[in-house]
Amino acid sequence: MVTKSSENRINTFNELSKQLKKGNVAIRISALKKLVELNHPNTTSEITMYLRDKSPKVREVAAESLGEIGNTESADFLLKSTSDSYYGVRMMAVRSLGYILIGRDCPHVLIDMLNDPDELVRIEACEALESIGDKKVINALWEKIHKDESFLVKRYAAIALGNLGDKEEIKKLRAITKTEKSVSVRVGLYYALYKLGETDVLSNLVDLLKNKDYRTRCAVSNALAEICKSPPDSKVAYQALQEALRNERTIAAKSTIESCIKRLLVLTQES
């Protein structure tokens, strides 16, 4: 028996499908987002068709939407989209695969995205590989740390390594911190070392809160809020961020520091 609710859902799905076929770019993007919210049984198969849309923005939203749905049936379609000509589609396809493939073997196609020509796609690839959790990507992450031309990619690769690696990575990470000139990269290296049990580097991170680059101060604040889970270390981080906030003059860094202080507040109250 078809209930009124089910009938309305079917009608809404059919109407959104029509909009996707006949609407302009803005209408099609809106319809894709509404389909995700509707979560009709045929939503995944409907959206995958728009990974081939003539509009790169529609393809980008379709790739993002499939990640929000999280249906593993879309993985093969998203893997094909990693070769899209538009960087935004590749970026969202990689991000969505990071959600969909958690705990599975990481496809080599996705590992290859670490070498994408676009910096943002390579960063997304680092995060996706970290999310999936397949340790076979560790060597590829090391290659990024050593050779990538982007300091940001190096930092995200180090963070991913800290979450995927084990104790045998520590010696190599220690060695790199002694020669790495980029403060941005060092944030990621200290993050990785801390995650691998080298909690003494907390003081190195705290010192970087005084760096003249506000983006570095933002990165350090986020790192402290993410890695400091024990009450003693969270208290150290909380106090350091409180001091940094008093001295901060940029709006972006103030907002980031305030957000990180709130994240740490619960743990400091437990100590």
C-alpha positions in Angstrom: 0.0 0.0 0.0 1.3 3.4 -1.1 0.9 6.0 1.7 0.4 9.7 1.1 3.9 10.3 2.3 5.4 7.8 -0.1 3.3 9.2 -3.0 4.6 12.8 -2.2 8.1 11.5 -2.1 7.8 9.9 -5.5 6.2 13.0 -7.0 8.9 15.2 -5.6 11.6 12.8 -7.0 10.0 12.9 -10.5 9.7 16.7 -10.4 13.3 17.1 -9.5 14.3 14.7 -12.2 12.5 16.9 -14.7 14.3 20.0 -13.4 17.6 18.2 -13.9 16.8 17.4 -17.5 15.4 20.8 -18.5 16.5 23.4 -16.1 19.3 25.9 -16.4 22.6 25.4 -14.4 21.3 27.1 -11.2 18.0 25.0 -11.3 19.9 21.8 -11.9 22.3 22.5 -9.0 19.4 23.2 -6.7 17.6 20.0 -7.8 20.7 18.0 -7.0 20.9 19.4 -3.5 17.2 18.7 -3.0 17.6 15.1 -4.2 20.2 14.5 -1.5 17.8 15.8 1.2 15.0 13.7 -0.3 17.1 10.5 -0.2 14.8 8.5 -2.6 16.0 4.9 -3.3 16.9 6.0 -6.8 18.7 9.1 -5.8 22.2 7.7 -6.3 21.6 6.4 -9.8 19.9 9.6 -10.7 22.8 11.8 -9.5 25.6 9.7 -11.1 24.2 10.6 -14.5 25.1 14.2 -13.9 28.7 13.4 -13.4 28.7 13.7 -17.2 26.8 17.0 -17.4 28.0 19.6 -19.9 28.3 22.1 -17.0 31.4 21.6 -14.8 29.6 23.2 -11.9 26.8 20.7 -12.1 29.3 17.9 -12.3 31.1 19.3 -9.3 27.9 19.4 -7.2 26.9 15.9 -8.4 30.3 14.6 -7.2 29.9 16.3 -3.8 26.3 15.1 -3.4 27.3 11.5 -3.9 29.7 11.8 -1.0 27.0 13.2 1.2 24.8 10.2 0.3 27.6 7.8 1.0 26.4 4.9 -1.2 29.3 2.7 -2.2 27.6 2.0 -5.5 28.8 5.4 -6.7 32.5 4.7 -6.1 33.2 3.5 -9.6 31.5 6.5 -11.2 33.5 8.9 -8.9 36.7 7.2 -9.7 36.1 8.0 -13.4 35.4 11.6 -12.4 38.9 11.9 -11.0 40.0 12.4 -14.6 37.5 15.2 -15.3 39.0 18.3 -17.0 37.6 20.6 -14.3 39.6 20.7 -11.1 36.5 21.2 -8.9 35.0 18.0 -10.1 38.2 16.1 -9.4 38.4 17.7 -6.0 34.9 16.7 -5.0 35.2 13.2 -6.5 38.3 12.7 -4.4 36.6 14.1 -1.3 33.5 11.9 -1.7 35.6 8.8 -2.3 37.3 9.6 1.1 33.9 9.3 2.7 32.6 6.3 0.8 35.7 4.1 1.0 36.5 4.3 4.7 38.0 1.0 5.9 38.4 -0.4 2.4 41.4 -1.0 0.1 42.4 2.3 -1.5 42.2 2.3 -5.3 45.5 3.2 -7.0 43.6 5.7 -9.1 43.0 7.7 -5.9 46.6 7.4 -4.8 47.6 8.8 -8.1 45.6 11.9 -7.3 48.4 13.0 -5.1 50.1 14.0 -8.3 47.2 16.0 -9.7 48.3 19.3 -11.3 46.1 21.3 -9.0 47.2 22.0 -5.4 43.7 21.8 -3.9 43.1 18.4 -5.5 46.3 17.1 -4.0 45.4 18.4 -0.6 42.0 16.7 -0.9 43.8 13.5 -1.9 45.9 13.6 1.3 42.8 14.0 3.4 40.9 11.3 1.5 43.7 8.8 1.9 43.9 9.5 5.6 40.1 9.0 5.9 40.1 5.7 4.1 42.9 4.4 6.4 44.8 2.1 4.0 48.4 2.0 5.2 49.7 1.1 1.8 49.6 4.8 0.9 52.3 5.7 3.4 55.2 5.6 0.9 53.2 7.9 -1.4 52.7 10.4 1.4 56.4 10.4 2.2 57.1 11.2 -1.5 54.8 14.2 -1.2 56.5 15.4 2.0 59.9 15.2 0.2 59.1 16.3 -3.3 55.8 18.3 -3.6 56.3 21.9 -4.7 53.5 23.1 -2.4 54.1 23.7 1.3 50.4 23.1 2.0 50.4 19.7 0.3 53.5 18.8 2.3 51.7 19.8 5.5 48.6 17.8 4.8 50.7 14.8 3.7 52.5 14.9 7.0 49.2 15.2 8.9 47.9 12.1 7.1 51.1 10.3 7.8 50.7 11.0 11.5 47.3 9.4 11.5 48.2 6.4 9.4 51.9 5.7 10.3 53.5 4.0 13.2 56.5 4.4 15.4 59.0 3.6 12.7 58.1 6.9 11.0 59.3 8.9 14.0 63.0 8.9 13.3 62.5 10.1 9.8 60.1 12.8 10.9 62.5 14.0 13.6 65.2 14.3 10.9 63.1 16.4 8.6 62.1 18.8 11.3 65.7 19.8 11.7 66.1 20.8 8.1 62.6 21.9 7.0 62.6 25.6 6.4 58.9 26.1 5.8 57.0 26.9 9.0 53.8 25.7 7.4 55.3 22.2 6.8 56.8 22.1 10.3 53.2 22.4 11.7 52.3 19.2 9.9 55.5 17.5 11.0 55.0 18.3 14.6 51.3 17.3 14.3 52.5 13.9 13.0 55.1 13.4 15.7 52.6 14.2 18.4 50.0 11.8 17.0 52.7 9.1 16.9 53.4 9.6 20.6 56.1 12.2 20.7 54.2 14.6 22.9 57.3 16.7 23.7 56.7 18.5 20.4 53.7 20.2 21.9 56.0 23.0 23.0 57.2 23.5 19.4 53.6 23.9 18.2 52.8 26.3 21.0 55.9 28.4 20.1 54.5 28.7 16.5 51.5 30.6 17.8 53.8 33.6 17.8 54.6 33.3 14.1 54.2 36.5 12.1 52.0 34.7 9.5 48.4 34.7 10.6 47.7 31.6 8.4 50.4 29.7 10.4 48.8 30.8 13.6 45.4 29.5 12.3 47.0 26.2 11.3 48.7 25.8 14.7 45.5 26.6 16.5 43.5 23.9 14.6 46.3 21.4 15.2 46.3 22.0 18.9 42.5 21.6 19.1 42.6 18.4 17.2 45.6 16.5 18.7 45.4 17.5 22.4 43.0 15.0 23.9 44.5 14.3 27.3 43.5 16.8 30.0 47.1 17.9 30.8 48.0 18.7 27.2 44.6 20.2 26.5 45.2 22.5 29.4 48.6 23.6 28.0 47.0 24.2 24.6 44.0 26.0 26.1 46.2 28.4 28.0 48.5 29.0 25.1 45.5 29.8 22.9 44.0 32.1 25.5 47.3 34.1 25.5 47.4 34.1 21.7 43.9 35.4 21.5 44.8 38.4 23.7 47.6 39.3 21.4 45.8 38.5 18.1 45.0 41.4 15.8 43.6 39.7 12.6 39.9 38.9 12.4 40.5 35.5 10.7 43.0 34.3 13.3 40.8 35.6 16.1 37.9 33.6 14.9 39.9 30.4 14.5 41.5 30.7 17.9 38.1 31.3 19.6 36.7 28.3 17.9 39.6 26.1 19.0 39.4 27.4 22.5 35.8 26.2 22.6 36.8 22.8 21.3 39.4 22.4 24.1 37.2 23.8 26.9 35.5 20.5 27.8 38.8 18.7 28.2 40.4 21.4 30.3 37.4 21.2 32.7 38.1 17.5 33.2 41.6 18.1 34.4 
